[in-house]
Amino acid sequence: MEYHELSAKDKNHLVEEFSEFRELKAIGVHVTTKSKVNDITHTLKAVENEVCLSPRPPTISITYHPFSSSIISGHGPVSKLYCMQHVG
C-alpha cells in the first residue's frame, strides 16, 4: 500500500514510528563492537580533555581493556575501564 493511500490515523502512526526510530538511531545503544569501541574512545577523550584542563598535572590514569570471555554468563565481548590513582 502506498503512503498516500493510507488513512490519516495510519499516516500519523507511521510518522510516530519513524520518529522513534530516528531518535534511537541518533542516541540509541550501539551494538557492533566497532561502535562500542568508538563510544568508549570518544568518552575517554572527553575525560582526558577535562583532566588536561585542570591546573595541576593529572593524578589519575585511565586504561581501557577489551577482552572476550565465555565465562561471564555467556555474554559476548566484555570491556572494562580501569582508573588508577597515582600516589606520590
C-alpha positions as CSV (number, residue, x, y, z in Angstrom):
1,M,0.0,0.0,0.0
2,E,1.3,3.4,-0.9
3,Y,1.7,6.2,1.7
4,H,-0.9,8.5,0.0
5,E,-3.4,5.6,0.2
6,L,-3.2,5.3,4.0
7,S,-5.7,6.8,6.3
8,A,-4.8,9.9,8.5
9,K,-4.6,7.6,11.5
10,D,-2.2,5.2,9.8
11,K,-0.1,8.1,8.5
12,N,0.3,9.5,12.0
13,H,1.2,6.1,13.4
14,L,3.8,5.7,10.7
15,V,5.3,9.1,11.3
16,E,5.5,8.3,15.1
17,E,7.2,5.0,14.5
18,F,9.7,6.7,12.2
19,S,10.4,9.5,14.7
20,E,11.1,6.9,17.4
21,F,13.4,5.0,15.1
22,R,15.3,8.2,14.2
23,E,15.7,9.1,17.8
24,L,17.0,5.7,18.7
25,K,19.4,5.7,15.8
26,A,20.8,9.1,16.8
27,I,21.2,8.4,20.6
28,G,20.5,4.7,21.0
29,V,22.7,1.9,22.1
30,H,25.4,0.8,19.6
31,V,25.5,-2.9,19.1
32,T,28.6,-3.5,17.0
33,T,32.0,-3.9,18.6
34,K,33.5,-1.2,16.5
35,S,30.8,1.3,17.5
36,K,31.2,0.3,21.2
37,V,34.9,0.9,21.0
38,N,34.3,4.3,19.2
39,D,31.9,5.3,22.0
40,I,34.4,4.4,24.7
41,T,37.2,6.2,22.8
42,H,35.1,9.3,22.5
43,T,34.2,9.2,26.2
44,L,37.8,8.7,27.2
45,K,39.0,11.6,25.0
46,A,36.4,13.8,26.7
47,V,37.7,12.7,30.2
48,E,41.3,13.2,29.1
49,N,40.5,16.8,27.9
50,E,38.8,17.6,31.2
51,V,41.8,16.3,33.2
52,C,44.3,18.1,31.0
53,L,42.4,21.4,31.5
54,S,42.9,21.2,35.3
55,P,45.7,23.5,36.6
56,R,47.5,20.6,38.3
57,P,49.0,17.6,36.5
58,P,46.6,14.6,36.3
59,T,46.8,12.1,39.1
60,I,44.6,9.5,37.5
61,S,45.4,7.3,34.6
62,I,42.6,5.6,32.7
63,T,43.1,2.4,30.7
64,Y,40.6,0.5,28.6
65,H,41.0,-3.3,28.4
66,P,38.7,-5.0,26.0
67,F,38.6,-8.8,26.3
68,S,36.4,-11.6,25.3
69,S,35.3,-14.4,27.7
70,S,32.7,-17.1,27.5
71,I,32.9,-17.5,31.3
72,I,30.8,-14.4,32.0
73,S,27.2,-15.6,31.7
74,G,27.6,-16.4,28.0
75,H,27.5,-12.7,27.1
76,G,29.8,-11.8,24.2
77,P,32.8,-9.5,24.4
78,V,33.1,-7.6,27.7
79,S,35.0,-4.4,28.3
80,K,36.4,-2.9,31.5
81,L,37.5,0.5,32.3
82,Y,40.2,0.8,35.0
83,C,41.1,4.0,36.8
84,M,44.2,4.1,39.0
85,Q,45.2,6.9,41.3
86,H,48.9,7.6,41.3
87,V,50.5,8.0,44.8
88,G,53.3,10.5,45.0
